[in-house]
Amino acid sequence: MSNNGSGNIKYNSNLLKYSCHIHCRVRPVSPAVVKNSLEDEADRNHTSQELLENERRLSVAVMLSKPIIALQFKDLTMQVEAPVVVHPSI
């Protein structure tokens, strides 16, 4: 079970607490094979192309890094309870 809070903002001054129940089957699997591919971005201007290239390099570096673990999540169900107002303890 996971607990999370929200609220305490201008439009909702109450602090809200949510409960979430997640059930699923998890098992270790072999990591996916990721290959570096080049995309054609010739129609973009130089600055945008530079930014996209930097983003692409970072994404590729992350995807090509050695995986620590690979997991498969199957038959996922999630039940989120209605929020409960949390009263501050004064």
C-alpha positions in Angstrom: 0.0 0.0 0.0 1.2 3.5 -0.8 0.2 6.7 0.9 0.4 10.0 -0.8 -0.8 13.5 0.1 -2.0 16.5 -1.8 -3.9 19.7 -1.3 -2.9 22.5 1.0 -3.0 24.9 -1.9 -4.8 28.1 -2.7 -7.8 26.4 -4.2 -8.0 23.5 -1.6 -6.6 24.5 1.8 -7.3 21.0 3.2 -4.4 18.5 3.2 -5.6 15.3 1.5 -4.3 11.8 2.0 -4.8 9.0 -0.6 -4.3 5.3 -0.2 -3.4 3.1 -3.2 -3.4 -0.7 -3.3 -1.4 -2.2 -6.1 -1.3 -5.9 -7.0 0.7 -7.4 -9.8 2.9 -10.3 -10.8 6.6 -9.3 -11.0 9.4 -11.5 -12.3 12.9 -10.9 -13.5 13.5 -11.0 -17.2 16.4 -10.5 -19.7 17.1 -6.9 -20.4 15.9 -5.5 -23.8 18.5 -5.0 -26.5 18.8 -1.3 -27.4 20.7 -0.2 -30.5 21.9 3.3 -31.4 20.1 4.6 -34.5 20.5 8.0 -36.1 17.4 10.1 -36.9 17.2 12.5 -39.9 16.7 16.0 -38.5 17.9 18.0 -41.4 14.8 20.1 -41.6 15.3 21.7 -38.2 17.3 24.8 -37.5 20.8 24.6 -36.0 19.9 25.5 -32.4 17.0 23.1 -32.2 19.0 20.4 -33.9 21.8 20.9 -31.3 19.3 20.6 -28.4 17.7 17.6 -29.9 21.0 15.9 -30.6 22.1 16.5 -26.9 18.8 15.0 -25.7 19.2 12.1 -28.1 22.7 11.4 -26.9 21.6 11.5 -23.3 18.7 9.1 -24.0 21.0 6.8 -25.9 23.6 6.8 -23.1 21.0 5.9 -20.6 19.5 3.2 -22.7 22.8 1.7 -23.7 24.2 1.7 -20.1 24.5 -1.7 -18.3 21.1 -2.7 -16.8 21.0 -3.4 -13.1 17.9 -5.4 -13.3 15.0 -5.9 -15.7 11.5 -6.7 -14.3 8.3 -7.6 -16.0 5.0 -6.4 -14.4 2.0 -8.4 -15.4 -1.7 -8.5 -14.4 -1.5 -5.1 -12.7 -4.5 -3.9 -10.8 -4.7 -0.7 -8.8 -7.3 0.5 -6.3 -7.2 4.1 -5.2 -9.3 5.0 -2.2 -11.2 8.3 -1.9 -9.1 11.0 -0.3 -9.3 11.7 3.4 -8.9 15.1 4.9 -5.9 15.2 7.3 -6.5 17.5 10.2 -3.3 19.2 11.5 -2.3 18.2 15.0 -1.9 21.5 16.9 
